[in-house]
């Protein structure tokens, strides 16, 4: 069966002297593995389109659950990512996290759009990396069915309070008045209203506005910490690319 879909290369593994296997986040098929014949050859039509972070219109042939990449019409390569080691580290983390969240067979138009938007801002240097990372983590988890409940306190439903705490293992809020002794012993993160408002914005705003919020550098770093703790608790694993990112940023 012939399939045409837009997607972005998340990873590649060279096979033999000429061929290559690629991992692709696609609109229609989720994350798939595909065989690209002769893609290692510089003059081959698949050479550029199978580079990591190449965004392309892909022509694929599917047979018995396996995919062969026949053509890759390049839309964007995101060359500017390579200009900064922190940028490429963050982009690599996005790719690794995506492979944990999106499965083969998922409709992934929204996730691909988020991935591309975050790569654009990362490559262009138009937003702080800590902000981009928090947006990708929280919105990405939300798109995959892991949206935390940050509307209000789980017990009394209050929306604004001087003190909230967020429980990253369970993904909910309690206000200071509703904390009991049992809650105090569980892993939790205090939140001020600025950070909580930013989390709500990332999760609930229209896609076109998800980056339209501002925090101080200190609060952005704290937001990044909160989103990362929730992400790692949700996926229940660590990431080499994230460890690398923290060594350079």
Secondary structure, 3 states (H helix, E strand, C coil): CEEEEEEEEEEEEEECCCEEEEEEEECCCEEEEEEECCCCCCCCCCCHHHCCCCEEEEEEEEECCEEEEEEEEEEECCHHHHHCHHHHHHHHHHHHHHHHHCCECCCCHHHHHHHHHHHHHHHHCCCCHHHHHHHHHHHHHHHCCCCCEEEEECCCCCCCCCCEEEECCCCEEEEHHHCCHHHHCCCCEEECHHHHHHHHHHHHCCHHHCCCCCCCHHHHHHHHHHHHHHHHHHHCCCCHHHHHHHHHC
